[in-house]
Amino acid sequence: MSTSTVRRIHPAWWVAAVAFLALLAAAGFRAAPGALMVPLNVEFGWSTTSMSLAVSVNLLLYGLTAPFAAALMDRFGIRHVVATALALVALGAGGSVLVTQSWQLVVFWGVLIGLGTGSMALVFAATIADRWFVARRGLVMGILTAGSATGQLLFLPIVADLAESAG
């Protein structure tokens, strides 16, 4: 086959693939506390109320952050906003390993991961689909939306198994 007949993948599909992976990971981190409620209660003796506060802050910031993230993507660019969002998720996930008090869970899982994943919510998928695609915009939006759901489906069983087996 000659080089002129080889079909190259358009760069937009690479952008969509990276966005899918980012949404997949963010969804996994956002959903993980649900699988950790009982193990955290057993390990630290924290009340369900204090752990629910962290999850509530996470969900509140997840929802409130998205519209502002879209404006920030327009102003500063997708790359900067997503890099910052991923850094917040990484900082929140890394810091959660060191958690010994319930207020720290609110800071790491509630605030940091809530802000980071909220910045990469469906508005991120819509921005990618809108800026990079014309003919296949609906398909790409569907694939990226599926990335969020798939992240929960993939990571929740793993987190639950780790909490059960490794503690």
BAKEKE-369351 format. One record per atom (N, C-alpha, C, O): x, y negated, z negated. Coordinates in steps of 0.001 Angstrom, whole numbers, plus 500000, padded with zeros to 6 digits. Layout:
XYZ/...
// end
This chain:
500847501172500000/500000500000500000/500894498763500000/501820498674499194/500645497855500847/501474496647500913/501080495671499817/499991495753499247/501981494755499537/501718493787498469/500584492836498804/499980492252497905/500287492673500082/499207491761500456/497826492356500190/496853491611500078/497719493690500084/496426494310499840/496185494633498365/495092495073498006/497163494429497522/497002494694496099/496173493563495477/496506492386495613/495104493940494802/494257492941494147/494834492615492784/495105493501491974/495011491352492554/495529490904491262/494362490494490385/493342489999490864/494532490707489108/493494490314488153/493572488806487963/494634488248487690/492437488174488113/492373486714487946/492714486360486500/492291487068485586/493466485285486267/493857484894484903/492669484686483946/492817484844482734/491523484343484477/490346484156483616/489972485438482884/489509485396481744/490172486575483539/489862487850482878/490845488144481754/490475488765480757/492088487708481901/493054487864480801/492651486988479622/492760487405478469/492192485788479906/491707484891478851/490520485534478139/490441485513476911/489608486101478909/488440486764478318/488855487963477464/488262488205476412/489857488707477901/490329489865477138/490937489440475802/490671490058474771/491744488394475821/492341487887474579/491253487334473659/491295487547472447/490291486631474228/489178486103473432/488380487242472811/487963487151471657/488166488314473571/487458489478473045/488183490048471831/487556490342470813/489490490204471934/490273490743470817/490235489817469604/490151490287468469/490296488510469833/490220487552468724/488864487620468048/488786487611466820/487794487688468830/486443487790468261/486253489118467532/485593489175466494/486824490166468072/486753491490467453/487393491466466067/486803491936465094/488596490917465988/489310490861464706/488608489932463719/488478490268462542/488160488785464180/487493487835463293/486217488428462707/485926488237461526/485465489138463520/484237489756463029/484539490834461984/483811490983461003/485600491565462204/485986492587461228/486338491986459884/485928492505458845/487095490896459890/487466490240458637/486272489600457952/486163489636456726/485371489010458740/484219488346458146/483289489342457476/482665489025456464/483189490535458027/482251491524457511/482825492413456409/482066493098455723/484125492417456228/484777493335455290/484311493218453835/484213494252453173/484020492035453295/483627491976451888/482408492820451542/482267493263450403/481535493044452501/480367493878452236/480761495293451814/480113495894450957/481804495810452409/482277497157452079/483124497173450811/483405498240450265/483533495997450340/484426495932449182/483726495526447885/484378495431446845/482439495288447923/481722494821446729/481843495807445563/482233495422444460/481516497043445802/481559498036444722/482996498294444261/483241498313443055/483962498494445179/485339498690444714/485885497505443907/486611497711442935/485549496274444293/485999495108443529/485338495061442159/485961494672441172/484080495455442108/483377495506440826/484021496532439909/484202496274438719/484365497682440447/484987498746439653/486395498343439219/486774498541438064/487166497780440143/488559497424439871/488706496273438896/489494496358437954/487955495189439108/488141493972438321/487006493687437350/487146492837436470/485892494380437496/484758494127436622/483995492850436963/483251492332436131/484174492348438165/483486491128438567/482011491419438787/481628492503439227/481206490439438476/479769490602438668/479428490514440157/480175489951440957/478296491078440490/477812490987441865/477542489536442230/477690489141443386/477149488750441247/476879487328441485/478136486588441928/478089485816442886/479247486809441253/480475486097441611/481000486545442973/481525485734443736/480860487827443276/481299488304444591/480341487830445686/480766487535446803/479081487762445368/478101487269446336/478317485794446635/478016485329447734/478834485063445667/479144483657445893/480190483530447010/480064482680447891/481214484376446964/482253484339448002/481663484645449374/481996483986450358/480793485638449437/480166485997450705/479226484892451169/479150484602452363/478515484276450238/477601483179450587/478358481977451127/477947481377452121/479463481623450478/480292480512450959/480822480844452352/480849479988453237/481243482096452535/481739482543453838/480683482349454917/480963481763455963/479475482837454668/478416482741455667/477985481296455913/477690480916457047/477949480503454861/477575479094454994/478592478351455866/478218477622456785/479875478543455570/480913477878456350/480997478430457771/481297477696458712/480736479709457916/480706480327459244/479669479618460124/479946479288461277/478487479390459576/477427478739460334/477642477251460530/477339476714461595/478161476582459516/478346475136459608/479552474735460453/479578473640461015/480530475595460543/481769475264461236/481622475295462756/482269474512463452/480794476174463273/480722476393464717/480485475124465539/481214474905466507/479513474281465208/479320473089466050/480526472145466030/480866471532467042/481161472039464868/482338471174464768/483523471784465507/484343471063466075/483614473112465501/484681473781466237/484538473529467733/485537473373468435/483311473489468219/483094473207469637/483584471802469980/484218471596471015/483289470843469115/483754469474469349/485277469407469284/485903468699470073/485869470137468351/487330470159468247/487966470825469463/489038470414469909/487303471859470004/487815472509471212/487804471541472388/488719471540473212/486761470718472459/486706469714473528/487789468661473361/488383468209474340/488039468279472135/488991467195471886/490449467650471921/491289466997472540/490756468782471249/492147469209471100/492518470426471944/493696470764472061/491538471073472522/491798472251473340/491496473543472602/491609473627471379/491116474530473367/490748475828472799/491926476463472090/491782477001470992/493089476401472716/494266477082472167/494599476603470759/494874477421469881/494579475302470531/494930474769469208/493892475143468153/494241475510467031/492637475050468516/491577475365467556/491594476850467216/491472477215466046/491742477708468215/491757479149467959/493010479551467191/492941480411466313/494143478952467500/495366479256466750/495207478865465283/495627479602464391/494606477716465039/494357477290463662/493361478217462978/493537478577461814/492318478602463702/491315479508463142/491932480855462789/491666481398461717/492747481395463676/493406482676463395/494380482559462233/494529483497461450/495043481411462116/495939481191460976/495143481159459672/495589481701458661/493968480527459689/493117480506458492/492661481914458119/492660482279456943/492275482699459115/491853484082458854/493022484894458298/492857485655457345/494200484731458895/495378485461458417/495750485048456998/496080485896456168/495697483750456718/496002483262455374/494976483789454361/495330484202453257/493719483765454758/492674484285453873/492811485776453627/492658486240452497/493100486529454682/493258487980454537/494513488317453747/494496489196452885/495597487619454042/496845487860453312/496736487474451853/497223488188450976/496099486347451591/495925485903450210/494990486784449412/495106486877448190/494063487431450097/493107488274449372/493775489495448748/493236490092447816/494923489861449250/495666490982448672/496153490625447266/496325491505446422/496371489339447020/496896488874445739/495812488445444762/496125487971443669/494556488600445129/493431488138444316/493372488894442985/493417490123442946/493270488123441897/493082488710440573/491892488098439835/491439488638438826/491388486971440340/490244486288439729/489155486115440775/489447486021441967/487911486074440340/486811485976441294/486803484648442045/486349484603443189/487293483559441433/487330482276442141/488298482326443316/488110481623444309/489333483155443208/490286483307444309/489624483989445507/489950483701446659/488700484887445217/487945485533446281/487100484501447026/486965484568448248/486537483554446294/485762482479446921/486666481638447828/486262481256448926/487878481353447373/488800480545448173/489237481308449426/489134480784450535/489722482539449257/490287483278450381/489219483808451337/489280483556452540/488228484553450794/487200485134451662/486108484131451989/485596484107453107/485757483317451032/484681482365451268/485107481209452138/484539480994453208/486105480457451691/486482479222452375/487369479490453599/487005479122454715/488514480119453400/489465480277454507/488930481157455637/488969480773456806/488437482322455283/487927483216456321/486611482689456879/486334482876458064/485797482041456062/484563481430456570/484843480353457596/484203480313458647/485806479469457297/486173478415458250/486818478994459513/486504478582460629/487721479951459318/488419480534460465/487494481296461397/487547481110462613/486650482148460843/485745482920461698/484632482046462265/484144482303463366/484230481022461528/483225480102462049/483730479332463251/482961478980464145/485026479074463268/485629478377464400/485727479269465628/485940478785466739/485571480565465425/485631481506466539/484314482253466691/484294483411467108/483237481598466359/481923482206466482/481492482202467946/482331482098468842/480221482312468185/479712482366469546/480025481114470349/480044481150471579/480271480005469658/480644478793470388/481973478993471116/482177478438472196/482853479759470547/484124480085471198/483868480906472458/484441480638473514/483003481906472333/482661482734473489/482011481889474580/482337482034475758/481101481016474193/480425480163475175/481407479204475851/481298478944477050/482355478684475091/483344477772475662/484230478490476670/484513477951477740/484665479687476342/485488480480477267/484688480779478543/485181480584479654/483466481248478371/482637481591479533/482375480365480406/482407480457481633/482121479233479782/481807478014480528/483020477442481261/482906476989482399/484169477466480611/485356476839481210/486075477711482228/486717477194483143/485975479031482079/486776479900482918/485972480651483973/486555481204484906/484648480684483846/483854481508484748/482684480717485333/482125479831484687/482336481057486555/481156480489487200/480241481641487618/479097481731487171/480754482513488476/479934483590489037/479576484658488003/478484485222488063/480452484940487079/480244486026486109/480083485504484680/480408486203483721/479594484307484545/479482483667483231/478624484484482262/479009484673481108/477486484960482711/476601485746481850/477235487046481404/477113487445480246/477915487707482330/478600488957482002/479674488723480945/479772489469479971/480469487691481144/481544487395480197/480971487013478831/481496487431477799/479915486234478823/479288485853477547/478784487097476818/478925487210475600/478200488020477563/477738489268476956/478877490106476404/478764490672475317/479965490188477141/481132490961476690/481726490333475428/482052491040474475/481866489014475423/482448488345474258/481529488414473050/482002488539471920/480236488335473270/479284488499472169/479376489909471599/479294490108470387/479546490874472480/479713492254472029/480986492427471213/481060493313470361/481992491586471465/483225491656470689/482987491418469213/483607492064468368/482097490498468900/481786490231467497/481113491429466838/481477491825465731/480138491994467520/479446493161466951/480372494367466873/480330495127465905/481197494540467879/482116495674467908/483137495585466784/483532496605466219/483568494369466457/484514494196465354/483950494719464049/484654495370463278/482692494437463803/482059494943462588/481944496456462635/482208497136461643/481553496983463782/481397498437463910/482720499175463766/482761500274463214/483796498580464256/485097499236464180/485737499132462804/486246500117462270/485708497920462228/486484497682461022/485773498050459723/486436498426458757/484458497954459669/483766498279458418/483997499719457967/484286499930456789/483886500713458834/484185502083458377/485627502251457921/485892502984456968/486561501581458590/487975501677458209/488191501050456830/488862501631455977/487622499871456619/487764499189455324/487109500016454223/487670500163453137/485935500552454499/485240501376453495/486040502629453162/486128503021451998/486626503260454184/487429504456453962/488688504124453153/489052504864452239/489347503017453490/490536502604452735/490189502284451281/490927502655450369/489071501599451068/488660501273449706/488349502531448917/488626502606447720/487774503516449586/487407504766448930/488623505638448644/488735506219447564/489536505730449611/490660506651449466/491875506017448791/492479506626447908/492233504819449192/493449504198448667/493190503304447462/494102503028446683/491969502859447312/491641501984446195/491959500546446485/491738499681445637/
// end
